[in-house]
Amino acid sequence: MPESSSGSSRREVDLVPVEAADEFERELLEVSALLASTVDRRRNQLNRDSMVDVVDAHEDAVETAARLVTDATKRVDVVLAAEPAYSDAVHGALTALLSGTARKTSRVRLLCTPSTLDWRFVSAHAAEPRVRTRVARIPALVAVIADNEHALVCAASVAGRRASVVRAPGVIQPLVALFDGVWRNAVEVSDRIEFGDKTRADIAQQILERLRAGVTDEVAARELAMSVRTYRRYVAEIMALLGANSRFQAGVRAAELGLLISQSTGERR
């Protein structure tokens, strides 16, 4: 099976088992809700000092997210797991930031879901060491943290989806800690994954489905009408392409990247 057309090397990522990942996702949902609740409480407490500002209009929130990215001078941490409008605006602002000659020290960490991952952005900055992109299962959340000093948070709360601009260290610090925790367990993306022509891509996806399900080589080879030796050769090539240390890891990583047949057609790569 051919290597990726870009020839980019891939990072190996250690993934947690599905049970642990599900538990981690539940904890993440709880922390996200706690964060939204904390923002609501702090907003009233600190409003007089303009440390937390409510952004009521959706368009204003999208514009604010882009502005925070553009104004960053040292680092930007971004979570994109919500409406496409945020993804388009933030990716555009990140491109402008990274192409600016005056801000060559800015470092970017971009955390996406399979549906918000922009492969064009990933490919354009695959060789850029200061830009890193990872994919994870994340609740509906948008967060932009600029220089660990300013942040926009858009998340669900008891009052519905709320967006707030935060400058209070007591809110930003736990937000950064939450981001770091998700980042450690997310899948690194360095370039678009290509399995080859349509026939080989279809075979690779069927094999990935069986790897994720834990089907034995003999059963999988029989289902795919190929020899066990050929099946194992495909498996080795797929694992190398995904940078996976185990078959289970290859299946889980493929799921995170939206490569499986069982996922929606719009998310397949």
N, C-alpha and C positions, 0 to 999 in steps of 0.2 A: 504494500500500500504506500503511495507517495507521501512524502513529507508535506507540511503546509507550504503554500506557494510563497510565503514571505520568508521562509527559512529561519524564522525566529525560534530561539531556544525557549523551552517552556520550564517553568518552575515546578518543582514537585510539591504537592500540597498534602499535608496529613489531614484526613477528614475523620470526624467522629462517627460512630455507628448511628444508624437511623434512629434508634430509641433515644440516644443521647441528644441527637440533633432535634428531635421533636420536643424533648424536655427543655432544651436550650431555647427553642422557639417560644414555648409557653412562658418561660422566664422572661424572654425578651418582650413579649406582649405585656406582661405585668409591669416591667420596668418602663416601657413606653407609656403605659397608662399613668404610672406614677409620675413620670416626667411631665406629662401634660397637666396632671393635677397640680404638680409643684409650680409650673409656669402660671397656672390660673391663680394660685394663692399668692405667689410673689408679685403678680401683676398689680393687684390691689395695694399690696404693702409698699411697693417701690415706685408706684406710678408718679408720686410727687417728685421723685428724684430722676424721672425719665429713664429708669434702669430696665424697664420692661414696657414695650409699646405694642398695643394691639394693632394688627393690620387686618382691617375688616374686608376690603375688597379682594377678590381672588386675583385680579389683574395686578393690583398693587403688591400682593405677596410675591407673585412671579417676578415682577420688576425688582423687588427688594432682594430676592435671592440672587438674581444676576448681578446686581450692584455690589453686594457683599463679595462675590467672587472677584469682580473686576477691581475692587479697591484693596484686596488683600496684598500684602507685601512679603510675607514670610511663608505661610502655609495655608492650605484650604482643605478641610475635610467635608465631604459631601455625601449625603444619603439621598438616593433617588429611588423611591418606591411608591410613587403616586402618579398623579395626572401627567399626561404627555407634555402639557404646556410647560411644566417645571423642567422636564428633561431637555426640551428644545432650548429653553432660555439658558439653563445652566451650562449645557454643552457648548453653546455659542459663546457664553462669557468665559468659560475655561479656555476655549480656543484662542480668544482674544488675549487673555492673560498670559498664556504660554507663548504667544507670538510677540508679546511686547518686549522690547529690548531693555526696558528699564527695570524689569522684574524677573531677572534670570534666576534669582534665588528662591522664588516661590515653589513650594512643593505641594503636590496634589495627591490626595487619596480619595478615590471615587468608589463608593459602595452602591451596587445596583442589584436589581432583580433581573432574571432572564428577559423580562418584557421591557425593561427600561435600559438595558445594555445597548449602547450605540457602537456597533462594530466599526463604523467609519472612524469614530474618535479613537477607539482602541488601536486600530491599524495605523492611524496617522501619528500616534505617539508611542508606538511599540518600542522604539529604540531610545525613548526619552527616560533616563533614570529617575528623574524627579516626578514622574507621573506613574501612579500605580492604580490599577482597577481590579476590583474583586466583585464576585457575585455571591449572593446569599439569599436565603428565604427571610424576608423582612416584612413586618407589618406595614400597612399603608402609612408612610411617614416621609416627610421631606425635611432635611436639616442641612443647613450650610453654616459651617463654623469657620470664621475668618480670623487667623492669627491667634486663636484661642481667646479672643477678646470680644468678638461680636458674633451673634448667631441669629439665624432665622429658624424657627421651629414651626412646622405645620403638621399637626397630628390630631387624632380624634380625642374628644373630651366629652364630659357629660353634657356640655352645651353644643355639641356638634364639632365639626372640623374647625379648628382655630389656628390662626397664624399669629406669631408674636416675634418681635425683634427683641433680643435679649442682650443686655450688657452686664448683667449681674453675675459676678464670679460664682455665687452660690448655686446658680442654675447651669452656667456654662461648664463648670468642672464635672458634675455628674454626667452631663451630655457627652463630654469628651471621653469619660470613662466608659460610657455605654458604647460609643463608637469603637473604642479600642477593643472591647470585648467581642463585638460582632466581627470586627476586622480579623481578629486572630483565627476565627473559625470559618472565614469565607474562602471561596475558591479564587485563586489568582488567575487573571486573564491577561495574557501577553500579546495575543494575536488571534485572528479568526481561525477556527479549526476547519480544515477541509479533509474529507475522507477520500476524495477522488471524484470520478465520474458518478452519474446517478446510480448506476448498478452497484458499484462498490459502496456508495454512501448508504443505499438501502440495506445492503447486507450488514454494514457496520452498525446501523441503528437496530436491526433485529438482534444482532449479537449483544449489543449493549443492554437491550431489554432483558435478555436472558442472564447476562452477568449480574444485573441489578437484582433479578429474582432468585439468583443462586442456583440456576439449573445446571445440572452436571454436563460435562463436555459431550458424553455419549448421547444423552437425550437431546441436547441442543443441536448437535451435528445431524442427528436423525431428522429433527424437525425442519432443519434448513437444507436437507438433502445434499449433504457434503460429507466427506470423510472426517474422522476425528482429527487426523493430522492437519488437514486444511483448516478446520475450525480453530485449532490451537495456534496455527500460524496467524490467522486473522486476529485472534485475541492478543497475541504478543505485539502485533503492529498497532492495534488500537491503544493498548496500554502505553506504548512508547509515545504515541501521538498525544495522548492526554496527560502524559507525565505522571502516570499512576503507578503506585508501588504494589497494588494488589488488584485482583479482578473486581472485588466489591467496591474498592475505591474508584475504579474506572466507571462503574455503573452509577455511583452516587455523583461523581463529578459531572458525568454526562447529563444527569438529571438537573443539577444546579445550573448548567449552561444551556438548558433547553434543547438538548440534542436528541431526546427520545421520541419514538413514534407516538407514544401514549400522550405526549403533550400536544397542545393545540398546534394546528398547522401554521398559524401566524408566528409561533415562537420557534419553529424548527429552523435550524441553521444548515 
